[in-house]
């Protein structure tokens, strides 16, 4: 019988609870479904048998201290923690944890981060020249802090060599299921997914939340109202001139104010909103591409193709084949 795979999960104050317990539950169910101890999970923290208070207020008890972790590790999992700043969540990067991760990662067959744990991997130098993802709300922070990392805020998880990075919070389950599928096969991973009542492969990426949710409120109520108007009137004339007129501003002044408040141009924002709508139609309906283009405000199939290639690097047909939600 194969030896149990050793999984070490880092824990530290205010760590996101599900980042830790989600993967642990997946591995436990993999043991049950396989009828053997395929995984042995250890929680590593600053001290042995130390109580760690998570962001949910629930306390976890560590199995081993950071300094006592030795020997080979099959999978090292690094969860995350956030602080709330003026503009939203900010990934917390504990330098003690970073140093420990950098020291033990070479002894691990693979390393995985959950949610904003990617910031810790990046600080440890494990993501340089690699593609990685993290929670959509801190993707810009990751890209700004670590220019050597190719940050893709859309995928649920990304594999780059032996380093895996997962998206926001509940995506820890998707990531852990993918790890089980790699180790024990998709049939076993599917059995675990069924027990959890989740998809083995979730349809869509984080960007399905990007337009309505990832942009924080601005300092101007009229801009926020305009963004809501755009989302509700994608088929209307949403040119910069039309939007400026709606705001009773000159086009030049409107463009300056909009970029200052949203970080993007009116044209780019409108195109992103329309692509978002197109993706949802491709995922959830069998509408012909002509109807998808019209319903999303992109107008023509040619424009739909061009916009999807620009925004997500694929075609409408390829996207639908990959992410179409079965009825």
Secondary structure, 3 states (H helix, E strand, C coil): CCCCEEEEEECCCCCCHHHHHHHHHHHHHHHHHHCCCCEEEEEEECCCCCEEECCCCCEEECCEEHHHCCCCEEEEEECCCEEEECCEEEECCCHHHHHHHHHHHHHEEEEEECCCHHHHHHHCCCCCCCEECCCHHHHHHHHHHCCCCEECCCCCEEEECCEEEECCCCHHHHHHHHHHHHHHCHHHHHHHHHHHCCCCCCCCCHHHHHHHHHCCCCCCHHHHHHHHHHHHCCCCCCCHHHHHHHHCCCHHHHHHHHHHHHCCCHHHHHHHHHHHHHHHHHHHCCCCHHHHHHHCCCCCHHHHHHHHHHHHCCCHHHHHHHHCCCC
